[in-house]
Amino acid sequence: MDSLPEAVVQYILSKLSNAKDVASCNCVSTNWKYSMHYIKRLYFPRSIFDHLSNSQTSDINISNMVSSIYHLEELVVYCPFTSTELALWVLHSGSSLKKLELRMDNLVDQNSINDSLLKLEFIGYARNLESLKLWGGLIVRTPTWNVFNNLKNLEIVGGKLEDSVLTEALRSTPNLTHLVLVGCEALKNVWIELVHLEQCKLDFKGSGTCSLTLMAPKIESFEVQGCGWIRVRETNCLKNLSITNNSGKIYLVDFGKLMALETLSIRGVQWCWDAISKMLQLASEVKHLYMKIEFTGDFEALLPFPEIDFVDFFKSHPKLKSFDVHGAMFAALCQKNSLKNVDSSFVIPSLEEVCITVRSPLNAEQKMNALESLVKFGKNLKKMKIRILQMKSTHSSADDFFEDICRFRFMNRKFISIE
């Protein structure tokens, strides 16, 4: 290091980010300490101040380091801190700060709740932020933020939110392109309107009965979990869509045309059949389809899927390249009448990969017929995986069915595998 020009040493040291490394470098020499003023990113791990003496606090240490940096662009704080110190950090570095990531306090008493709300207020001082990520925290009062014109990425993980507060807070971020809300609680009716949003991931905790309306004409990738009613009308750019509800039922899906859709994943314990059939109808141009829905039924009763015509299904999805289907949907494709009248010209033109999960030996003959038909009509089929999952039966039919699958695999061993 001594043989390098000072500018090169300074450039190398400016790439440091871990606060412990920065503190160590401050002790090496005057020149190294001077170089620490030019670092761009500062990261404080969760346990970095666990061994401080009683007279020291994490706030003082963080403030000393932040205030010594001339042009801080990224600040990540996972260790405990107070709202007062946060205000000092963002006032000092707010004009240069582009990325801010904070682990908010655990909300155990009224003082910590008030402190959490103040932290949200003080974040507004960092007006040039491009990315903001919050772990935890309580957002039940609309923060008095000015507009974050440069903010492109917003992530909230494990926060407690109220519907109207979320809507108002998002009005301060009109240019968002990426939005992530994961493990968020207390939401019932969510309204999101962001004209520049391209990628969105929403994961709501609770009973799965949340209602969502999303207005985002440029949305390209959308994942949602925990909603029973979903409305997304402007979907001309949507390429990747994932809908899941592991806690409740999917009652309604209201989407615009999905002409650009390439990947669709629909999962959950129970979907109303109208929602399933509407998604399959809208996704006629889809290339990759994943289905894992256990039951249908409009009310509390869990019902099996109605019969789905094998030929009509693949004719309605001519661009389908990969198809991952769980037991209920596969059983619906394997009904007696599904393959009775197959046109001699029928082919599955684009299908290359299939993964089928089988959970029951019922209607084994029809299921084998469907598997054979996929091979027969899938002229470009390159890979088929048959997954046997928790198949239980005291009857010998389970063993017979498994033997048939093994025989079928042996006859087509170049591209069929069994899990």
N, C-alpha and C positions, 0 to 999 in steps of 0.2 A: 504493500500500500504506500510505503514511503517513497517509492520510485515513481509513482503515478503523479501526473499533474493535479493540482488542487481541484480544478474544475471537474476532472474525471472522478476523483474521490467523492466530491460533493454530489455528483450525479448518481453514483452508486448508492451512497447512503440515503439519498432522497427517496429511494425505492423501498426503504423500510416502512413497516406499518404497525407491527405489534408494539404496544406501549412498553412492554418489558425490554424489548430490544432497543427501543429509542432511549429509554432511561439508562441502559448500560452504555450505549454509545456516548451519552452526555459526559460520562466519567472518564473517557479515554484521553481526550486532549481538548485544548481550546478550539482547535480547528474542527474537530469532530462535533463538538457541541454547537459550534456556529453552523455546521452543515445541517443539523437537526431542524433549524428554522425553515428549511426548504422542503421538508417532506410534504407529500400531498394527501396521504391517507393515514389515519390513526385508528387503531383497533384496540379496545379494552376487553379482554376475555372476562368471563363471568367471575372467575375465582382469583383474579389478579391481585386483589387487595385483601385477601383472606387473612394474611399474617401481619397486618399493620399493628403498630403499638396503639395504646389507648389515646394518645395525644394526636394521632394522625387520622384523617378521614379520606375516603376515596374521592370525595368532592374536591378537596384541596389539591390532591395530586393530579386529578384530571384537568382542573382549571389551570394549574401551573403549566401543564404540557400544552394544552390548547392555546393558551395566551402567548406562548413562546413561538408559535408557528405563524409565518407571515401570510401564507396563502393556502389554507387547508381546504381541500376539495371534498374529502370523504371522511365522515366520522361514524364509527360503529362502537356503541357502548352497550355491553351486556351486563356489566356490574352495576350495583345499586347507585343511584344518584338522586338528587333532589331537584325540584322545579326551579329553585332559586339559581342553582349552579347551571342548569340547562339554559336559563335566560342569559347568563353571562357568556356561555360558549357561543350561542347563536348570534348574540350581539357582536361578539368579537370576529367571528368567522362567517357571519351570515351572507356577506356580499360575495364570497368565494365558494361557499359550501354548495356542492352539487348533489351529494348523496348523504343521507342521514338514516341511520338504522339504530333503533333504541329498543331495549328490553324494559318495558314499563313495570312499575311496582306490582307486587301481589296486593290485591285489595282486601285487606283484613280489618280495617277500621275506617272511621270517618275521615281521619287525618290523611290516610293514604289515598282515599277516594278524592278528597279535595286537591291533594298534590298531583294526582294523575290528571285531573281536569286542567290544572294550571299548566302542566307540561304541554298539553295539547295547544293551549293558548300561545305559549312561548315558541312553539315550532313555527308559528306564523312569521316570526322575525327572519327566518331563513327564506327570503323571497325568491332566491334564484335556484331553489332546489330542482333537480331533475328526477331524483328518485327518493322516495320516503317509504321506510319499512318499520312497522311497529309490531312488537311482540307483546300481546296482552293489552291491558288498559281498558278504561271505561270511557265510552263515548256516548254519553246520555245528555250532553248539553252541547249545542252547536258552537264550535270554536269561532271566535271573531277573526277569522283569517282574511287577509286580502287575497286577491286572486293570484294563484301560483301559475303564471303563464308558461313557465318552463317545465313544469312537472309532467313527466311522461309515464312514470312508473309509480304505482301506489300499491303497497301490500300491507294488510292487517291480518295478523295471525293470532287467534285465540282472544279476540276482543269481545267486549259486551257492548252491543250497539242498539240504538233505537231507530226505527224506520225513518222518521222525519229528520232526525239528526244526520243520518247517513246521506240522505238526499241533499240536504243543505250543504254538508261538507263537500260533497262531490261537485257542487256548483262553483266551488273555489278552485277546482282543477279542470277547467274546460278542455285542456289539450291532452288529457291522458290518452295514452295508446295501450298501456298494460294495467290491468286491475286484478288484484288477487285478494279475496276475502276467504280465509281458511279457518275453520273451527270457530266461527263467530256465532254468538248466542243472542237470544231475545228478539230476533227479527221475525215479523209476521207478514208484512206487505212491503215488498222492496220495489222501489222505482228507481231505475238507473237510466239516465239520459246523457250520453257522451258521444258527440258527433265524430270524434277522431279515434275512438276505441277500436283496437285491432285484436287484442288478445284479452280474454277474461276468464278467470277461474273463480267460482263461487262454491263454498262448502259450508253449509249452515248446520249447526247443531240443533237438536231438538226433536220434535215429534214428526218431522217431515211434512208438515202441513203449510209451510211458508208459500206465499204467492209472490211471483216475480214478474216484473215487466221490464224488459230491456230495450232501449231505443239506441241503437248503435249501427248506423248504415254502413260503416266500414269494417264491421266485425269479421275476422277471419278464423279465429279459433275460440271456441266457447265450451267450457266445462261447468256443469252445475250439479250439485248434490244437495238433497234435503228439501226440495221444493215439490209441492203437489200440483201447482198451477204455474205454467210457464208460457209467457208470451214474448216472442221475438219476431216482429213483423218484417224488419228490414234485413234480409239475409242474402242479398245478391252476391256478396263477397265471401260468405261463410264456407270454409273448406273443411274444418274439423269440428265435430260436434259430439259431446259426451253428456248424456243425461243419466243420473243415478239417483235412486232414493232407497236407502237401506232401512230407513226408520218408518216411513209411511207409504202411501200409495200415490201413484201418478194419476191424477184425475183428468188433466187437460194439458195438451200441448198445442200452441197456436203459433205457427211459424209461417213466414212468407215462403216464396219459392226458393228451393234449395238446389238451384241449377249448378252451382259451383262446388257443391259438397263432394268431398273425396272420401272422408272417413266418418263413420257414424258408430257410436257405441251407446247402446241402451241397456241399462241394468236396473235391477231392483227386485224386491220380493213380489210386489203386485202392481200391475198397471191395468187401468181400464182398457178394454179391447179397442174402443174408439181411438184412444191415444196411440196404441201400438199400430193399428192399421193406418192411421193418418201419417205417422212417421215413416212407415214403409212406403206409402204412396208418394209422399213428398220427396223421399230420398231415392228416386228412380235412377239418378245418375251416379249414385254412390259407387266407389271402387273398393272400399274396405268396410265390412260390416261386422260388428261384434254384438251378439245378443245373449244376454243372460237374465231373463225374466222368469221367475218361478211360476207365477199364477196370473190369471186375469180375473175379471169380475168387477161389476160396477158398485157393488155394496161390500159388506164385510166378508161375505162368503168367498172363499178362495176357489176359483174355478180353473179347470184346464183350458188350454188354447182350443179354439174351434179349428176345424180342418182347414188347412191351407194347401191349395193346389200346387203341387211341385212344379209343373210346367209353367203355370201362370206366374208363379213367383220369380222364376229365373228369366222369363220373357220380360217381366216388368223391371228387371234390374240387369240390363244387358252388359253394363260396364263392370260388373262385380268381379274383382280380382281375388280378394281373400274374404273368406266367410268363416267366422268363428261362432258356432251356435251351441247353446246349452240345451239340456234335455227337453224342456217344454216345447220350444220352437221346433226342435228336430222331430219330436213326436207328432206335432201338428202337420209336418210335411210328409209323414209316413202313413197317412190314412189309406184305406183300401181303394178309394176311388181316385186317388191322386195321380196314379200312373196307368189308368185303364186305357185311355185313348190318347196315346202319344203320337203326334205327327211324325212321319218318317224323316222330315226335314229338320226336326227339333235338335238344336245343339245349345250348349252353354258356352258361349263364344270366348269369354275373357277369363273365366275362373282358372286360377293357378294354384291357390292354396286353400285347403279346407281343414278346420279343426272342429271335431264333433264330440261333445260330451254326452255320454250315455249313462243314465242312472237307473234304468229299469229294464228288465227282460220282457216286459209286456209288449205284445204285438211284434215279437221278434222277427217274424217273417217279413212284415211290412218294412221294418227298419233295415233289414238286410237288403231288401229290394231297393230302398232309397240309396243306400251306400253303393250298390252296384250301378244304379242309374247315374250317380255322380261321376263314376269312372267311365261309364259308357258314353254319356253325352258331354262330359267335360273334356273336350278335345285337347285343351291346353293345360290340363291338370298336371302339376308337377309335384305336389306334396299333399298328402292327406294324413292327418293325425287323428286317431280315435282314442279318446280319453275315457277310460272306465272309472267312474267316480262313485264310490260307496254303493255299489250294486248289491242289494241284500234280497235274498229270497230263499225260503226253505224248500222251494220246489226245484226240481232238477232242470227247469227251463233256463235258469241263470247259467248253469254250466254248459248246457247245449248252445245257448246263445253265444257264450264266450268262445266256444269251440268253432262256431260258424265264423265269428269275427277273425279268429286266428287263421282259419283256412282261407278266408278272403284276403287277409294280409299276406299269406304265403303266396297266393296266386298273383299278387301285385306288389311284391316286396321291394321293388325298385323305388316306389314313392309312397308307400303306406307304412305307418308306424303305429304302435300301440303303447299307450301310457296306462 
